[in-house]
Amino acid sequence: MLTKNKKDSERKFKVVSLFAGCGGLDLGFEKAGFNVAWANEFDSTIWDTFAYNFPGVILDKRSIVDVPSIEIPIADGIIGGPPCQSWSEAGAGRGLNDARGKVFLEYIRIIKDKEPLFFLAENVSGMLLPRHREAFFNILGKFKELNYNISWELLNTKDYNVPQDRKRVIIVGYHKKMGKHFEFPKACQYSPTLKDAIGNLEEPIAAKIYNKTNGNTQKIPNHEYMVGGFSTIYMSRNRVRSWHEQSFTIQAGGRHAPIHPQAPKMKFIEQNKRIFVPGKEHLYRRLSLRECARIQTFPDSFIFKYASLVDGYKMVGNAVPVEFARILAEKIMLDIKAAKSVTPKSPSRVSAPAFATT
């Protein structure tokens, strides 16, 4: 059996969170029973939000390239989603040739040095585009070289208790001493809808001039929405999902937030051109930040700190949906507890046995 200092039912398994963002993945793992012991996030606009919602977690604020492995605590698992812009279908798509794409190699470097019992990496579906497939399988090969059994899938979060169409690549590695591969949980039988997620929220308030926050004047925290015009790119597609449907993907840019389902679906004019239904223009507003957070399955008790709504929407849109993370984390927890024939790793210069004392 696994080498432990406490019974499985008593101990808290530790995880380290890299590229933590505002903490959607972290919160999901905490809900599954893990203890987030240490996190790293370089974006200063996120620090206040993370610190407020995870007051007991040490937050390292350096760029990951400047963090020596020896300074990262020993943990049972490493979780995180390296920046996805370089792999995005809508972006330049530079992959590993972009500085942001190369941080994936930093993620691998830390896993190699710390050798946790498991790791989980999340990224956008653009990783699987033909122009990136060679780089993607190169990454998988590097993970396998580190003595891990690798499992990966392209999943849609709407199949995992999230009211949102959101396709993401999930890579899970189990150290070979666990003696098994991660098997992805089956899809849930019911997908929650926009009505389930935001149907009971009252009308939000508009952002202040220059899309600054209304601050503490809000009755419901973060229930405010970005104002301003809609680009021709935005108007080229329907941006409205009905109450009985799941939301479009919540993106990191507030100007691209979906339209609230109170509005009718946009009227087709010609290819790449739609308009708001005449006479109903007043119904077309972007989803509020709190509505986006609910669609990302954050609880209302999770408060986002920002001066500009631009930063607020970015935090929410870049996060891993909490329920999606929880379901994956619960499966990992079960596998850890069920693992057999595991022997502790010999101490090395930068790490210690994967199962550390709590």
Secondary structure, DSSP 8 states (H G I E B T S, - for coil): ----SS-TTT---EEEEES-TTSHHHHHHHHTT-EEEEEE---TTTHHHHHHH-TTSEEE-S-GGG--GGGS---SEEEE----GGG-SSS---GGGSHHHHHHHHHHHHHHHH--SEEEEEEEGGGGSGGGHHHHHHHHHHHHHTTEEEEEEEEEGGGTT-SB--EEEEEEEEEGGG----------S----HHHHHTT----EE--GGGB--GGG-SSTT-EE--S---TTGGGS--B--TTS-B----S-GGG--B-TTS---EEEETTEEE--TT-GGG--B--HHHHHHHTT--TT-----SBHHHHHHHHHHS--HHHHHHHHHHHHHHHHH--S-------SS---SS---
